[in-house]
Amino acid sequence: MRDDVSLENDLREAVTKGKLQVAYQPLVELDSGRIAGMEALVRWNHPLRGPVPPVEFIPVAEAVGLIGVIGEQVLRAACAQFAAIQASDPGGTLRSVSVNLSRAQLREPTLVGVIADALRCNGMQAAQLQLEITESLAAQDHGVQARLREIKALGVTLALDDFGTGYSSLSCLHELPIDTVKIDRAFVSLAQTSDYHRVLIEATILVARTLRMNTVAEGIETIGQAELMRALGCTKGQGYLFSAPLSGAALVEWMQGNTAPG
């Protein structure tokens, strides 16, 4: 219990003093390996504990009401980083930045205004920002879905994260106001050895394509996984095969030297 309280206090201080960092993992085109976008991921390097995994501090943030503040900090930092990269990359190689939305943020009446302000402050087009929600969130009550439609009205795109692990089914995809389906890493990791997982991924890609949604394979770690996802019709992927999450500066270096793996 003492350790939990200590972690909570340290997290409050980190949030208040802006000590959390944002890392960026590239989203790539599977046919070329070139970057298509980046996902913003929050990180915490504790001065004594060292790196604290998100699976440890995110539940604490949710429990004590800090997740909304953290979410806004990540959103604004990600938009600023995207704008900085765009300014130094006149070719427009990087097309979008993705940021996760929490349940607490979706309940905030000011959320749409915060998103609009982050776009405006960084001179971004709405379509350059993609917000990610989990399946379980997307399947929530009508209030959440109404908020998602308000966000879409800005021109921002929405992605369904970790598809296959929540409450939605393929038959419900058409009811959700989303643009991209992200196939969960657990399914990707098993697709080469499990007919069930491979067929489910293929069906997801086919349904998404019918609904004019994009698909992204998460957690790609091997060339074989990337090739299978590409063969099944998935056009984009992310994972350690391409790159671990990087600082903004390291991402720019990665973009400058990136070639398709293998």
C-alpha positions as CSV (number, residue, x, y, z in Angstrom):
1,M,0.0,0.0,0.0
2,R,2.8,2.4,0.9
3,D,4.4,1.8,-2.5
4,D,1.1,2.5,-4.2
5,V,0.7,5.8,-2.4
6,S,4.3,6.7,-3.2
7,L,3.8,5.9,-6.9
8,E,0.6,8.0,-6.9
9,N,2.3,11.0,-5.3
10,D,5.3,10.8,-7.6
11,L,2.9,10.5,-10.6
12,R,1.0,13.6,-9.5
13,E,4.3,15.5,-9.3
14,A,5.4,14.2,-12.7
15,V,2.1,15.4,-14.3
16,T,2.1,18.7,-12.5
17,K,5.7,19.5,-13.5
18,G,5.4,18.1,-17.1
19,K,7.9,15.2,-16.5
20,L,6.1,12.6,-18.6
21,Q,7.5,12.0,-22.0
22,V,5.9,11.2,-25.3
23,A,7.4,8.6,-27.6
24,Y,6.4,7.9,-31.2
25,Q,6.1,4.6,-33.0
26,P,6.1,4.7,-36.8
27,L,3.1,3.4,-38.7
28,V,4.3,2.0,-42.0
29,E,3.1,1.0,-45.4
30,L,3.5,-2.8,-45.6
31,D,4.4,-2.8,-49.3
32,S,7.2,-0.4,-49.0
33,G,8.1,0.0,-45.3
34,R,7.8,3.8,-45.6
35,I,6.3,5.8,-42.8
36,A,2.7,6.7,-43.1
37,G,2.0,8.0,-39.6
38,M,3.1,7.8,-36.0
39,E,1.4,6.8,-32.8
40,A,2.0,8.9,-29.7
41,L,2.7,6.8,-26.5
42,V,3.2,8.2,-23.0
43,R,6.3,7.3,-21.1
44,W,7.5,8.0,-17.5
45,N,11.1,7.8,-16.6
46,H,11.1,8.0,-12.8
47,P,14.1,9.6,-11.2
48,L,14.7,6.7,-8.8
49,R,12.7,3.8,-10.2
50,G,13.8,4.3,-13.8
51,P,11.3,3.6,-16.6
52,V,7.9,2.8,-15.2
53,P,5.8,0.7,-17.7
54,P,2.5,2.2,-18.7
55,V,0.7,-0.9,-17.5
56,E,1.8,0.2,-14.0
57,F,1.1,3.9,-14.0
58,I,-1.9,4.2,-16.3
59,P,-4.2,2.3,-14.0
60,V,-3.0,4.5,-11.1
61,A,-3.7,7.6,-13.2
62,E,-7.2,6.3,-14.0
63,A,-7.9,5.5,-10.4
64,V,-6.9,8.9,-9.0
65,G,-8.4,11.0,-11.8
66,L,-5.2,12.0,-13.6
67,I,-5.7,10.3,-16.9
68,G,-7.7,13.2,-18.4
69,V,-4.9,15.6,-17.8
70,I,-2.3,13.2,-19.0
71,G,-4.3,12.6,-22.2
72,E,-4.5,16.3,-22.9
73,Q,-0.8,16.7,-22.4
74,V,0.0,13.8,-24.8
75,L,-2.5,15.2,-27.4
76,R,-0.9,18.7,-27.3
77,A,2.7,17.3,-27.3
78,A,1.9,15.0,-30.2
79,C,0.3,17.7,-32.3
80,A,3.3,20.0,-31.7
81,Q,5.7,17.3,-32.6
82,F,3.8,16.5,-35.8
83,A,3.8,20.1,-36.8
84,A,7.5,20.4,-36.1
85,I,8.2,17.4,-38.3
86,Q,6.0,18.7,-41.1
87,A,7.8,22.0,-41.0
88,S,11.1,20.3,-41.6
89,D,9.7,17.8,-44.2
90,P,8.2,19.7,-47.1
91,G,7.6,16.5,-49.0
92,G,4.9,15.6,-46.4
93,T,6.2,12.1,-45.8
94,L,4.5,11.9,-42.4
95,R,0.7,12.1,-43.0
96,S,-0.9,11.7,-39.6
97,V,-0.4,11.3,-35.8
98,S,-2.4,9.0,-33.7
99,V,-3.3,9.6,-30.0
100,N,-5.2,7.4,-27.6
101,L,-8.4,8.6,-26.0
102,S,-9.3,7.4,-22.5
103,R,-12.8,6.8,-21.1
104,A,-12.3,9.8,-18.8
105,Q,-11.5,12.1,-21.7
106,L,-14.6,10.9,-23.6
107,R,-16.7,11.9,-20.6
108,E,-15.3,15.4,-20.5
109,P,-17.7,18.0,-22.0
110,T,-14.7,20.2,-23.1
111,L,-13.0,17.4,-25.1
112,V,-14.1,18.6,-28.6
113,G,-12.9,22.1,-27.8
114,V,-9.5,20.8,-26.5
115,I,-9.0,18.8,-29.7
116,A,-10.0,21.8,-31.9
117,D,-7.6,24.1,-30.0
118,A,-4.7,21.6,-30.3
119,L,-5.2,21.5,-34.1
120,R,-5.5,25.3,-34.3
121,C,-2.5,26.0,-32.2
122,N,-0.3,23.8,-34.4
123,G,-1.7,24.7,-37.8
124,M,-2.9,21.1,-38.4
125,Q,-5.6,20.0,-40.7
126,A,-8.2,17.9,-38.8
127,A,-7.6,14.9,-41.0
128,Q,-3.9,14.8,-39.9
129,L,-5.0,13.7,-36.4
130,Q,-6.3,10.3,-35.7
131,L,-7.7,9.4,-32.2
132,E,-7.7,5.9,-31.0
133,I,-10.3,4.2,-28.8
134,T,-10.6,0.6,-27.6
135,E,-13.3,-1.8,-28.6
136,S,-14.8,-1.7,-25.2
137,L,-15.1,2.1,-25.3
138,A,-16.6,2.2,-28.7
139,A,-19.3,-0.3,-27.6
140,Q,-20.3,1.9,-24.6
141,D,-23.5,3.8,-24.2
142,H,-25.0,6.3,-26.6
143,G,-23.4,9.2,-24.8
144,V,-19.9,8.0,-25.7
145,Q,-21.0,7.3,-29.3
146,A,-22.5,10.8,-29.5
147,R,-19.2,12.3,-28.4
148,L,-17.3,10.2,-31.0
149,R,-19.6,11.7,-33.7
150,E,-18.9,15.2,-32.4
151,I,-15.2,14.5,-32.8
152,K,-15.7,13.2,-36.3
153,A,-17.6,16.3,-37.2
154,L,-14.3,18.2,-36.7
155,G,-12.8,16.2,-39.5
156,V,-10.6,14.1,-37.2
157,T,-10.4,10.4,-38.0
158,L,-11.1,7.6,-35.5
159,A,-9.4,4.2,-35.1
160,L,-10.6,1.2,-33.2
161,D,-7.6,-0.1,-31.3
162,D,-6.9,-3.7,-30.3
163,F,-9.7,-5.1,-32.4
164,G,-10.5,-8.7,-31.5
165,T,-10.1,-8.3,-27.7
166,G,-13.2,-6.4,-26.8
167,Y,-17.0,-6.6,-27.2
168,S,-17.5,-5.7,-30.8
169,S,-18.0,-8.2,-33.6
170,L,-17.5,-7.9,-37.3
171,S,-21.3,-7.6,-37.7
172,C,-21.2,-4.4,-35.5
173,L,-18.4,-2.6,-37.3
174,H,-20.8,-0.7,-39.5
175,E,-22.5,0.8,-36.5
176,L,-19.4,2.5,-35.2
177,P,-18.2,5.9,-36.4
178,I,-14.6,4.7,-37.1
179,D,-12.2,5.0,-40.1
180,T,-9.5,2.5,-39.2
181,V,-9.5,-1.0,-37.6
182,K,-6.3,-1.9,-35.7
183,I,-5.9,-5.7,-35.5
184,D,-4.6,-6.7,-32.0
185,R,-1.1,-7.8,-31.7
186,A,-2.2,-11.1,-30.0
187,F,-3.9,-12.1,-33.3
188,V,-1.0,-11.0,-35.4
189,S,1.4,-13.1,-33.3
190,L,-0.6,-16.2,-33.8
191,A,-1.7,-15.8,-37.4
192,Q,1.2,-17.9,-38.8
193,T,0.4,-20.9,-36.7
194,S,-3.3,-20.7,-36.0
195,D,-5.9,-21.1,-38.8
196,Y,-8.5,-19.6,-36.6
197,H,-6.6,-16.3,-36.0
198,R,-5.5,-16.1,-39.6
199,V,-9.1,-16.5,-40.9
200,L,-10.4,-14.0,-38.4
201,I,-7.8,-11.4,-39.5
202,E,-8.7,-12.0,-43.1
203,A,-12.4,-11.6,-42.4
204,T,-11.8,-8.4,-40.5
205,I,-9.8,-7.0,-43.4
206,L,-12.5,-7.9,-45.9
207,V,-15.3,-6.4,-43.8
208,A,-13.3,-3.3,-43.1
209,R,-12.6,-2.9,-46.8
210,T,-16.3,-3.3,-47.7
211,L,-17.0,-0.5,-45.2
212,R,-14.2,1.6,-46.7
213,M,-12.2,1.4,-43.5
214,N,-8.4,1.1,-43.3
215,T,-6.7,-1.7,-41.4
216,V,-3.5,-1.7,-39.4
217,A,-1.7,-4.8,-38.0
218,E,-0.3,-4.1,-34.6
219,G,2.7,-5.7,-32.9
220,I,4.5,-6.9,-36.0
221,E,7.8,-8.4,-34.9
222,T,9.0,-10.6,-37.8
223,I,9.3,-10.4,-41.5
224,G,7.0,-13.4,-41.8
225,Q,4.3,-11.6,-39.9
226,A,4.6,-8.6,-42.1
227,E,4.5,-10.6,-45.3
228,L,1.4,-12.5,-44.1
229,M,-0.4,-9.4,-43.1
230,R,0.4,-7.9,-46.5
231,A,-0.8,-11.1,-48.3
232,L,-4.1,-11.0,-46.4
233,G,-4.7,-7.5,-47.6
234,C,-3.7,-5.3,-44.7
235,T,-2.0,-2.2,-46.0
236,K,-0.4,-0.8,-42.9
237,G,1.4,-2.1,-39.8
238,Q,3.4,-1.1,-36.8
239,G,5.7,-3.0,-34.4
240,Y,9.3,-3.6,-33.4
241,L,10.2,-5.1,-36.8
242,F,10.0,-1.5,-38.1
243,S,10.9,0.4,-35.0
244,A,10.5,0.7,-31.2
245,P,8.8,3.9,-30.0
246,L,11.2,6.8,-30.5
247,S,11.8,10.3,-29.3
248,G,10.7,13.0,-31.8
249,A,14.3,13.6,-32.8
250,A,15.1,9.9,-33.2
251,L,11.9,9.5,-35.3
252,V,13.2,12.1,-37.7
253,E,16.5,10.3,-38.1
254,W,14.5,7.0,-38.6
255,M,12.5,8.7,-41.4
256,Q,15.6,9.9,-43.1
257,G,17.3,6.5,-43.2
258,N,14.3,4.2,-43.4
259,T,14.0,1.4,-45.9
260,A,11.7,-1.6,-46.0
261,P,12.9,-4.4,-43.6
262,G,14.2,-7.5,-45.3
